[in-house]
Amino acid sequence: MSSLTQTGAAASPDDSVKTGHARQRSLSRIGLVIAVIAVAGLIAAPFFVYPVFLMTVLCFALFATAFNLLLGYVGLLSFGHAAFFGGAAYFAAHAAKVWGFEPLSAILVGAVGAGLMGLAVGALAIRRQGIYFAMVTLALSQMIFFIFLQAPFTHGEDGIQGVPRGHLLGLIDLNQPLNIYYFVLAIFLFGFFAVWRIVNSPFGHVLQAIRENENRAISLGYRVDRYKLAAFVMSATIAGLAGAMKAIVLQIATLTDVAWQMSGEVVLMTLLGGMGTIFGPSLGAAVVVTMQNYFATSDVPVTVIIGVVFVLCVLLFRRGIVGEAIRLMKR
């Protein structure tokens, strides 16, 4: 009886490891199926839903996914990501309208500009941790907001209006709704895949180790500040890709995109969908943008409705919608 007990006890760790691997493979298969269904749905969506609304959702979904790379996988809460989102919108709008760049080149100008801004802001912000990091990013973001308010090329509170959509590579007319929708979808999928690849690479595993225990990562010999800065720049660049894309889609870049309230919105989207999950921020962005459009003409202010939904989510779904779904599947 004793030998059987000892045998069972010795075998139990291996069994638990095998069960864990099997569970992980099962979750990976489920995630792949969901991804395929989601892509198929997005391809067919413009035939049933207003394309401009769908493109707005995709822009904010990419923005939230970029923000989640920093918050969910590095553990850094930035209150300044609107600077990269809105700054890239201004750069892309100016490049398309004044310099005459075609849409893809204008978007790349916005993304590169956001990446350079992220390098400058990140180099200063990563010297601090926790709430101090958040406050530094907020302060620098407000400084950038006032720069854009006063800069001549932004046209102040009027913003850059009438941004031309133009022809993609001089060939495809993006004034046609379906053409620009599939162009935006392609950029979204590229940005989404980039974040997924970063998270699941050795570099991404180091980022998660830093999030879990920064001191242990330092003791293992990792240059933590360099990893943080690299993640910050990547997040800023992809956020800029989303902002530049939004400027081309809506044909306008305004101070709304660079204001601190936009930074708050992306935090809300990420927490609502599920921080530290791949699909969560996109779902959160879809929920928030849908509520903003649906309740825009209601008697109750839309911010109040979104606030109530957020409070309920915090009370009932502590891990966000997707996070809670994953927890239930793991059970």
C-alpha positions as CSV (number, residue, x, y, z in Angstrom):
1,M,0.0,0.0,0.0
2,S,2.8,2.3,0.9
3,S,4.7,1.6,-2.3
4,L,1.6,2.3,-4.4
5,T,1.1,5.6,-2.6
6,Q,4.8,6.5,-3.2
7,T,4.5,5.5,-6.9
8,G,1.3,7.6,-7.3
9,A,2.9,10.5,-5.6
10,A,6.0,10.3,-7.8
11,A,4.0,10.1,-10.9
12,S,1.6,13.0,-10.1
13,P,4.0,15.8,-11.1
14,D,4.5,14.3,-14.5
15,D,0.8,13.8,-14.9
16,S,0.2,17.4,-14.0
17,V,2.8,18.6,-16.4
18,K,1.3,16.5,-19.2
19,T,-2.2,17.9,-18.3
20,G,-0.9,21.4,-18.4
21,H,0.7,20.9,-21.9
22,A,-2.5,19.3,-23.2
23,R,-4.5,22.2,-21.8
24,Q,-2.2,24.7,-23.4
25,R,-2.4,23.0,-26.8
26,S,-6.2,22.9,-26.5
27,L,-6.3,26.6,-25.8
28,S,-4.0,27.3,-28.7
29,R,-6.2,25.3,-31.1
30,I,-9.3,27.2,-29.8
31,G,-7.4,30.5,-30.3
32,L,-6.5,29.5,-33.9
33,V,-10.1,28.6,-34.7
34,I,-11.4,31.9,-33.2
35,A,-8.7,33.8,-35.2
36,V,-9.8,32.2,-38.5
37,I,-13.5,32.8,-37.8
38,A,-12.7,36.5,-36.9
39,V,-10.7,37.1,-40.1
40,A,-13.5,35.5,-42.2
41,G,-16.1,37.6,-40.4
42,L,-14.0,40.8,-41.0
43,I,-13.6,40.0,-44.7
44,A,-17.4,39.6,-45.1
45,A,-18.4,42.4,-42.6
46,P,-18.4,45.5,-45.0
47,F,-21.3,43.9,-47.0
48,F,-23.5,44.0,-43.9
49,V,-22.1,46.9,-41.7
50,Y,-21.2,50.5,-42.5
51,P,-17.5,50.3,-43.7
52,V,-16.4,53.6,-42.0
53,F,-17.7,52.3,-38.6
54,L,-15.8,49.0,-39.1
55,M,-12.6,50.9,-40.1
56,T,-12.9,53.1,-37.0
57,V,-13.2,49.9,-34.9
58,L,-10.1,48.4,-36.5
59,C,-8.1,51.6,-35.9
60,F,-8.9,51.6,-32.2
61,A,-8.5,47.9,-31.9
62,L,-4.9,48.2,-33.2
63,F,-4.3,51.1,-30.9
64,A,-5.5,49.1,-27.9
65,T,-3.5,46.1,-29.0
66,A,-0.3,48.2,-29.1
67,F,-1.1,49.7,-25.7
68,N,-1.6,46.2,-24.3
69,L,1.9,45.2,-25.5
70,L,3.2,47.7,-22.9
71,L,0.6,47.3,-20.1
72,G,-0.3,43.6,-20.4
73,Y,3.1,42.1,-21.2
74,V,5.6,44.5,-19.6
75,G,3.5,45.8,-16.7
76,L,4.0,49.5,-17.6
77,L,1.0,51.8,-17.4
78,S,1.3,54.7,-19.8
79,F,-1.0,57.7,-19.6
80,G,0.7,59.2,-22.7
81,H,-0.1,56.9,-25.6
82,A,-2.5,59.5,-27.1
83,A,0.6,61.5,-28.0
84,F,1.8,58.7,-30.4
85,F,-1.7,58.0,-31.7
86,G,-2.6,61.6,-32.3
87,G,0.9,62.7,-33.3
88,A,1.1,60.0,-36.0
89,A,-2.4,61.2,-37.3
90,Y,-1.0,64.7,-37.7
91,F,2.2,63.5,-39.4
92,A,0.3,61.3,-41.8
93,A,-2.4,64.0,-42.6
94,H,0.3,66.6,-43.3
95,A,2.3,64.2,-45.4
96,A,-0.8,63.2,-47.5
97,K,-2.3,66.7,-47.8
98,V,0.7,69.1,-48.0
99,W,3.6,66.9,-49.3
100,G,1.3,64.8,-51.6
101,F,2.4,61.4,-50.3
102,E,0.3,58.4,-51.4
103,P,-1.6,56.8,-48.5
104,L,0.8,54.0,-47.6
105,S,3.8,56.3,-47.5
106,A,1.9,58.8,-45.4
107,I,0.9,56.1,-42.9
108,L,4.5,55.0,-42.7
109,V,5.6,58.6,-42.1
110,G,3.2,58.7,-39.2
111,A,4.3,55.4,-37.7
112,V,8.0,56.3,-37.9
113,G,7.3,59.7,-36.4
114,A,5.4,58.0,-33.5
115,G,8.3,55.6,-33.0
116,L,10.8,58.5,-32.7
117,M,8.5,60.2,-30.2
118,G,8.3,57.0,-28.3
119,L,12.1,56.7,-28.2
120,A,12.4,60.2,-26.8
121,V,9.6,59.8,-24.2
122,G,10.6,56.3,-23.3
123,A,14.2,57.2,-22.7
124,L,13.0,59.6,-20.0
125,A,10.0,57.6,-18.6
126,I,11.6,54.2,-18.1
127,R,13.9,55.7,-15.4
128,R,10.8,55.6,-13.1
129,Q,8.5,52.8,-12.1
130,G,4.9,52.4,-11.0
131,I,2.8,55.5,-10.6
132,Y,5.8,57.7,-11.2
133,F,6.2,56.2,-14.7
134,A,2.5,56.8,-15.4
135,M,2.8,60.4,-14.2
136,V,5.9,61.1,-16.3
137,T,4.2,59.8,-19.5
138,L,1.2,61.9,-18.7
139,A,3.3,65.0,-18.2
140,L,5.2,64.5,-21.4
141,S,2.0,63.7,-23.3
142,Q,0.5,67.0,-22.2
143,M,3.6,68.8,-23.3
144,I,3.3,67.3,-26.7
145,F,-0.4,68.2,-26.8
146,F,0.5,71.9,-26.3
147,I,3.2,71.6,-29.0
148,F,0.6,70.4,-31.5
149,L,-1.8,73.1,-30.3
150,Q,0.7,75.8,-31.1
151,A,2.5,74.3,-34.1
152,P,1.5,76.1,-37.4
153,F,1.2,72.9,-39.5
154,T,-1.6,71.5,-37.2
155,H,-3.9,74.5,-37.7
156,G,-4.6,74.6,-34.0
157,E,-8.1,73.7,-32.9
158,D,-9.3,73.3,-36.5
159,G,-7.0,70.4,-37.1
160,I,-5.9,69.2,-40.5
161,Q,-9.1,68.7,-42.5
162,G,-9.9,67.3,-45.9
163,V,-7.0,64.8,-45.9
164,P,-7.0,63.0,-49.3
165,R,-7.3,59.3,-49.4
166,G,-5.6,59.2,-52.7
167,H,-4.6,56.1,-54.7
168,L,-2.6,53.3,-53.0
169,L,0.7,53.0,-54.8
170,G,-0.8,55.2,-57.5
171,L,-3.0,52.3,-58.6
172,I,-6.0,51.6,-56.3
173,D,-8.5,54.3,-55.6
174,L,-9.1,54.4,-51.8
175,N,-12.1,56.7,-52.2
176,Q,-14.0,53.5,-52.9
177,P,-15.4,52.1,-49.6
178,L,-14.4,48.5,-50.2
179,N,-10.9,49.3,-51.4
180,I,-10.0,51.4,-48.4
181,Y,-11.7,48.9,-46.0
182,Y,-9.6,46.0,-47.2
183,F,-6.5,48.2,-47.1
184,V,-7.2,49.1,-43.5
185,L,-7.9,45.5,-42.7
186,A,-4.6,44.4,-44.2
187,I,-2.7,47.0,-42.0
188,F,-4.6,45.9,-38.9
189,L,-3.8,42.2,-39.5
190,F,-0.2,43.1,-40.0
191,G,0.0,45.1,-36.8
192,F,-1.9,42.5,-34.9
193,F,0.4,39.7,-36.1
194,A,3.4,41.8,-35.3
195,V,2.2,42.1,-31.6
196,W,1.4,38.4,-31.5
197,R,4.9,37.5,-32.8
198,I,6.6,39.9,-30.4
199,V,4.7,38.4,-27.4
200,N,5.5,34.8,-28.4
201,S,9.2,35.4,-29.2
202,P,12.1,35.0,-26.8
203,F,12.1,38.8,-26.5
204,G,8.4,38.6,-25.4
205,H,9.2,36.0,-22.8
206,V,11.8,38.2,-21.3
207,L,9.3,41.1,-21.2
208,Q,6.9,38.8,-19.3
209,A,9.7,37.8,-16.9
210,I,10.4,41.5,-16.3
211,R,6.7,42.0,-15.6
212,E,6.6,39.1,-13.1
213,N,9.8,39.8,-11.2
214,E,12.1,42.6,-12.5
215,N,14.8,42.0,-9.9
216,R,15.1,38.3,-10.8
217,A,15.4,39.3,-14.5
218,I,18.2,41.7,-13.6
219,S,19.9,39.0,-11.5
220,L,19.8,36.7,-14.6
221,G,21.9,39.3,-16.5
222,Y,19.2,41.0,-18.7
223,R,19.5,44.7,-19.4
224,V,16.0,45.4,-18.2
225,D,16.0,49.1,-19.2
226,R,16.9,48.3,-22.8
227,Y,14.1,45.7,-23.0
228,K,11.6,48.2,-21.5
229,L,12.7,50.9,-24.0
230,A,12.5,48.6,-26.9
231,A,9.0,47.5,-25.9
232,F,8.0,51.1,-25.4
233,V,9.2,52.1,-28.9
234,M,7.4,49.1,-30.5
235,S,4.2,50.0,-28.7
236,A,4.4,53.6,-29.7
237,T,5.2,52.7,-33.4
238,I,2.2,50.4,-33.7
239,A,0.0,52.9,-31.9
240,G,1.2,55.5,-34.4
241,L,0.3,53.1,-37.2
242,A,-3.3,53.0,-35.9
243,G,-3.4,56.8,-35.6
244,A,-2.1,57.5,-39.0
245,M,-4.5,55.0,-40.5
246,K,-7.4,56.7,-38.7
247,A,-6.4,60.1,-40.2
248,I,-6.5,58.7,-43.7
249,V,-9.9,56.9,-43.1
250,L,-11.7,59.8,-41.5
251,Q,-9.8,62.4,-43.5
252,I,-9.0,64.6,-40.4
253,A,-6.5,64.9,-37.6
254,T,-7.6,66.9,-34.6
255,L,-6.5,67.6,-31.0
256,T,-9.0,65.1,-29.8
257,D,-6.6,62.3,-30.9
258,V,-3.7,63.7,-28.9
259,A,-5.6,64.7,-25.7
260,W,-5.2,62.9,-22.4
261,Q,-8.8,61.6,-22.6
262,M,-7.7,59.4,-25.5
263,S,-5.1,57.8,-23.3
264,G,-7.8,57.1,-20.8
265,E,-10.0,55.6,-23.4
266,V,-7.4,53.1,-24.6
267,V,-6.8,52.1,-20.9
268,L,-10.5,51.4,-20.7
269,M,-10.6,49.4,-23.9
270,T,-7.7,47.2,-22.7
271,L,-9.1,46.5,-19.2
272,L,-12.6,45.9,-20.5
273,G,-11.5,43.3,-23.1
274,G,-8.8,41.7,-21.0
275,M,-5.3,43.0,-20.2
276,G,-2.5,40.6,-21.1
277,T,-4.6,38.7,-23.7
278,I,-4.2,38.9,-27.5
279,F,-7.8,39.2,-28.5
280,G,-9.0,41.2,-25.4
281,P,-8.0,44.7,-26.4
282,S,-9.6,44.4,-29.8
283,L,-12.9,43.2,-28.3
284,G,-12.8,46.0,-25.7
285,A,-12.2,48.6,-28.5
286,A,-15.1,47.2,-30.5
287,V,-17.4,47.4,-27.4
288,V,-16.4,51.0,-26.6
289,V,-16.6,52.3,-30.1
290,T,-20.0,50.6,-30.6
291,M,-21.4,52.2,-27.5
292,Q,-20.0,55.6,-28.5
293,N,-21.8,55.3,-31.8
294,Y,-25.0,53.7,-30.6
295,F,-25.6,56.1,-27.6
296,A,-24.2,59.2,-29.3
297,T,-27.8,60.6,-29.7
298,S,-29.2,59.3,-26.4
299,D,-30.3,61.6,-23.6
300,V,-27.8,60.0,-21.2
301,P,-24.2,61.1,-21.8
302,V,-22.3,58.3,-23.5
303,T,-19.4,58.7,-21.0
304,V,-21.7,57.9,-18.2
305,I,-22.9,54.7,-19.9
306,I,-19.3,53.6,-20.6
307,G,-18.4,54.4,-17.0
308,V,-21.2,52.2,-15.7
309,V,-20.2,49.3,-18.0
310,F,-16.6,49.7,-16.9
311,V,-17.6,49.5,-13.2
312,L,-19.7,46.4,-13.8
313,C,-16.8,44.8,-15.7
314,V,-14.4,45.5,-12.8
315,L,-16.9,44.0,-10.3
316,L,-18.0,41.0,-12.4
317,F,-15.1,40.4,-14.8
318,R,-11.9,41.2,-13.0
319,R,-9.7,39.8,-15.8
320,G,-11.8,41.4,-18.6
321,I,-14.1,39.7,-20.9
322,V,-11.6,37.5,-22.7
323,G,-9.5,37.0,-19.6
324,E,-12.5,35.5,-17.8
325,A,-13.4,33.4,-20.8
326,I,-9.8,31.9,-20.8
327,R,-10.1,31.3,-17.0
328,L,-13.3,29.3,-17.5
329,M,-11.8,27.3,-20.4
330,K,-8.8,26.4,-18.2
331,R,-11.1,25.0,-15.6
